[in-house]
């Protein structure tokens, strides 16, 4: 990826629906060059797709982050717990006092509570801290 590809990606993150002509003006390339670059970025999997992101107030259900502390030697040893929960969106290893940050989107607060209790039943889980998402202002996640 060169500086033009990076500029195209930055512009698409700002507005993925903008025309190729507008993109070409922003990155100082021809329309055909921009089209070819986008096609190549898509084919190589660098651009995996386009999506509509709703504000939290427009979403149905409830989202939360679980901070997880476990007693396994490696985070990978406890990942199976989260793979079995369809509502888990991401599960990431983090630094600090806690070991994992798990993002969940559930249909209801009741279901979120059930998920938390299910996680808590596993003997490898030492501690769970829950953060319910109230609002979202920026989401550049692809």
Secondary structure as GFF3:
##gff-version 3
##sequence-region A 1 142
A	DSSP	alpha_helix	3	14	.	.	.	ID=ss1
A	DSSP	alpha_helix	20	27	.	.	.	ID=ss2
A	DSSP	alpha_helix	31	43	.	.	.	ID=ss3
A	DSSP	three_ten_helix	56	58	.	.	.	ID=ss4
A	DSSP	beta_strand	62	70	.	.	.	ID=ss5
A	DSSP	three_ten_helix	75	77	.	.	.	ID=ss6
A	DSSP	alpha_helix	79	83	.	.	.	ID=ss7
A	DSSP	beta_strand	88	93	.	.	.	ID=ss8
A	DSSP	beta_strand	100	106	.	.	.	ID=ss9
A	DSSP	alpha_helix	109	120	.	.	.	ID=ss10
A	DSSP	beta_strand	125	132	.	.	.	ID=ss11
###
